Amino acid sequence: VGRILFLRTKRNMAVKIFSGRATTYLAEKIAHVYGETLGTVNYQQFSDGEMSPFLGESVRGHDVFIVQSTFAPSDNFMELLLMIDAAKRASALNVNVIIPYFGYARQDRKDKPRVAIAAKLIANLLSAAGADRIMTCDLHADQIQGFFDIPVDHLDGNYIFVPYLKSLNLKNLMFASPDVGGIKRARSFAKFFNADLAVCDKYRKEANKIESMRLIGEVEGKDVILIDDLVDTAGTICKAANLLKEKGATTVRAICTHPVLSGGAYDTIEKSVLEELVVSDTIPLKQESSKIKVLSVSDLFAKAIRKIHDHESISSLFIRL
C-alpha cells in the first residue's frame, strides 16, 4: 500500500498545467479542481507585436498540459504553437494540448472550389509544433479527429448539459435542431430523454445570412430545447426560436457548447424569444446577459487530465446519449 501511495504521489508531482493568456480564466479553474497550481508563463513582446512566451519553471520529464482555446484573434493560436514548442524543447516528457474550443473547425472540407481546409491545416501545425496529444470538446465535425496522427480525446459537453436539463424538470420536453447539420446531435438528446425531435431547415446564400427557414415537426404546447455546438452571430438560433414560438411552442431554450457570440449576437439574444441560452466556458463571454447561463467544463477537463496522466480510460466521462 505504501508503495502504491508513493507512486501515485510521484505521478501527481509530474503534472504541470500551463495556460495561454486567452484561456487563463478556465485553466485556473481546471488546475484548482485537479489540485495543482497553474504554471508560470512569462511573455516578451516586441514593439511590432511579435510575442515570445516562455515557461517560467522547469518541465523536464514532466507531463505538461497546455490550455488554450483558439478563438479569434489568430494570435491565440500562434501563442499556443510557441508554448508547445517551448515545452518540447525544454524536455517535457509529454506535451498534452487542451483546446476547449477548436477554432477554424467549420472549414473542414472543400464545399466550393479553391478554398482551404483550415481544420486540417490547424491539425498539421499542432503536430509539427510538437503536440503529443490533443484534448478538446464538441468539435464542429467529429471527423476532424481523423485529421490528426496523434491521439485526440474528444470530450462531450453532454457531461455538463444533461444534469442541468434534468434539473429543469420540464414536463413537455422536446428537442430541436436549428439546422439539418445538427440533427445527429439533437437526436441523441431526444433519444436519451425519450422526447420528440423537430428540425428547422434553413437556406443560406452566404455565410451568416439566412435566406429562409421552415419547421419540420409538431411543437404545439412543447417546452423546446434547441441543440447546437456553437453560436456565432446568433441569427440562426434566434430565428429558429422565433419560428418554434410561432408554431405554438410553450417555451424555447437553447444549449450550445461554444459561445462565439460575434457581431450583434448579444443584442440579438436579448431581443429574442429565448428563455435562456445555456453555454459552457470554453470561450469567455464578452459581456453579461440576463439570458445567458454559463456552465463550467473545468471539472470535466480536470478529471480527463487525471485519467490520462494515470493511463486510465476516459470512458466514464461520457454520458452515452
N, C-alpha and C positions, 0 to 999 in steps of 0.2 A: 504493500500500500504506500509506504514511504517513497519508494522508487517511482511509482505512478504519479504521485503528487509532485515529486521533483521534476519529472519530465514535463508535466503539464505546466508548471510554473515557468520552466525554461522556455517552453513554446510560447507562452503568453508574453514573455520578455522579448521574444524575437519579432514581434509585430510592431510596425511603426506606420502610423496613419498620417498622411500629409494632405494638404488641400491647395488647390489653386484659389486665387482671390475671388473668383465668381461664385464659388460654392462653399466658402468658409462657414457660412451660417448653418449649412446642413452637415458638413464634415465635423463640426464641433459637437453636434448632437449625436452623430454616429460614434465618434470617439468616446463620448460620455457614456453612452449605452454599452459600448464594448468594454469600458473600464480602463481606457488609456487616455493620455494627454495628447492632444493634436501636436504633431511635429512642427518644428520651426522652419519656415521658408523665408529667406531674405531675397530682396529684389534690388537690382541695379537698373536704372532707367537712363538711357542715353537721351540727349536733347532732341534727337529726331524721332523719339518714340520707341526705339528698339529696346526690348526688355531682356533681362538676363537674370532669371530666377536661379537661386542655388540653395540647396538643403543646408540648414543650419546645424545639423548634427550627423554623426556617423550612421551609416546604414549598412556597413559591411557585414555580409552574412545574414541580414535581416529579411524578413518577409515584409515588403513595402506595399502599402495600399495608397494610391493617389486618387483623390476625389475631385472631379471637375466635370460639371455639365458643359456641353459645347453649344450653348445657345449664343445668339448674336451678342456682341460682335465677334468676328473670327479670331481676334486676339486671344479669346478664351481657349480656343483650340491650339493656337500656337504656343501659348503658355504651358498647356498640358504636354505637348510634344517635348518641349525643352525640359520639363520636370522629369519625364520618363527617361530621357537621355541622360540627365544628371544622375538619377538613381542608378541607372545601368552602369555608368562609368565610375560610380562610387562603390561598385562591387556588391550591390544588393543581391541577395540570394534569388528573390523573385520580385518582379515588378508587376503588381496587380493594379489594373486601371479601372476605377469605378466611375462610370459615366451615367449618372442618374437619368439625364436627358441626352439622348444621342442625336445631335443636330445633323442636318442635311440628309436625314433618313427618308424624307419624302421624295428624294431623287434617287430611286432605287432601280430604275430601268429606263430603257430608251422608249419613251412614249411618243416621241416625234423625232424627225431626222436631226442629226448634228447637235445632239445635247450630251452633256456629261452624265455619267452615272456617279454622282457625288458620294453616295454611301459607300461604294466600292473603293473609291479614291481615299476616303477617310480611313477605311479599314486598312488599306495598304500603308498609309502613313503611320498609323498607330503601331503596326507590326514593325515597320522599318525603324521607328524610334526606339524599339526595344521592349515593347509590352509583352509580357508572358501570358497574361490572362486579361480578359475583358469582362466586367460585370456591369450590366445595365438593366433598365426597367422599361417594359412595354415599348418595344421597338415599333415604329410605324408599320413595318412589314416584317413578319417572322423570318422570311428568307434571307434577311441581311446577316443573320448568324452564319450563313454559308459563305459570306464574303471574306471571312477570317480563316486563317490556317492555324490559329491558336484557340485554346478553349474560350468559349463565351458562356457566361452564366446569365441567362435571360430571365430576370426576376419578374414577378407578376404583381401589378397593382391591386389585384383582387384581394391580396393579403390584408390591405387596409380598408378597401371599399365594401367588401361583403359584410364584415361585422357592423359597419356603420349603417348599411341598408337594413340589416336585421333590427337595429335599434330603433328605426323609424316606425316599425310595426304598421306598415301601410296595408290596408285590407284588400284593396282592389289593384294590387300591384301589376304593372305591365311594363315591358321594356321596349325600347325603340332605338333604331339606328338612324342617325341623321343623314346617312348616305348608303348607297349599295355596298361600298367598300368595307363598311364596318359591320356588316350583317353577322359575320362569324363571331365577333366579339360580343355583340348584343345577344345573339342566340345562346351563347354559353351562359350568360347571366339568366336568361329566361328559363333555360333548362334547369339550372341549379335551384331557382326559386319556384319552379313549376308554374311559370307565368306565361302569358301570351306575348307575342312579338309583333311589332309593327315596323315598317320601313319607310323613311322619307326619301323618295327618289328625286335627286337633284340633277339639273343640267347646267353645265358651265361652258361659256365661250372662252374664258380666260381665267387664270389663277385668281382666287379671292373674290370673284364676281359671279354670283348665281343668277342664271337666266330665268329658271323656273324650278318649281318643286311640287311634287304630288305625294299623297299618302297612300300606302298600301297597308291595309289592316283597319280594324274597327276599334276605336279608343273611347267611345262614349262611356262616361262615368268611371273612367280608369285613372289611377294615380301612376302617371307615366314617368319612367326614368330613361333619359337619353344617355347612351353609352358611346364614348369616343376616346381615342388615345391622346389627342391634343386639341386645344382650341387656340386658334391664331387670331384672326380678326373678330371672331365670334359671330360672324354673319350667318354661317351655316347652322350652328347650334340654336341661335335665337330665331331664325326663320323657321326652323323645324319646330321649335317650341310654340311659336305663334300658330303654325299650321295644326298642331295637335290640339291646341286650345280651341281653335275654330271648329274642329271636328268633334268637340264635346268632352275632351279630357278634363277631369276634375282639377288635378294639379299636374304640373310638369317640372321635373328636376333634371339636372344633367350631371354626369360624372365624367371627368377626364383626368388622365394622369398628369399631363404636362400643360401648365397654364402659360403658353407662349404669350398670348394676350398683347398683340401689337396694334398699332394704329389707334382707332377709336373703340377698341374692344370693351374697355371698362364702361364707357358711356352706353354702348350698345347693350351690354348685360344689364345695367341698371334700369334701362328703359324697357327691357323685355318682360315677358310674362313668366319667366322662370322663377320658381320659388327659391331655388338656390343652385349654385354651381359648385360642386364638390370636387376639389383638386388635391394633388399632392404637392410637396415642397421640393420637387426635383428642379423647379425653376422658382426663384423668388418673385413675389408679387411686386409690381412697380408702385402700386398704391392700394389703399384699403378699399374694400367694397362690402356693403351690407349683405350682398347676395352671394359672396364667395366664401366658402368654408374650406380651410386648409387642413389636411390630414398629413402627418409626417411619415416618411418612409425610413426614418433613421433606425428604428427597431429592426426592420426587415434587412437593411444592409449590414447592420452590426452583427446580426445572427449569421448572415451569409459569410461575413469575414471570418467569424469564429469557426464555422464549419469547414470553410476552405482551408484555413490555416491548420486545422486539426485533421485534414484529409478525410472529412466525413461527407456523406451525401447531403445535398441541399433539398431533397425531395419534400421534406417536412415543411418547407417554407411556401409550398404551393397549395392553394385551395382549388381542388380539381372541379372545374365547372362543367 
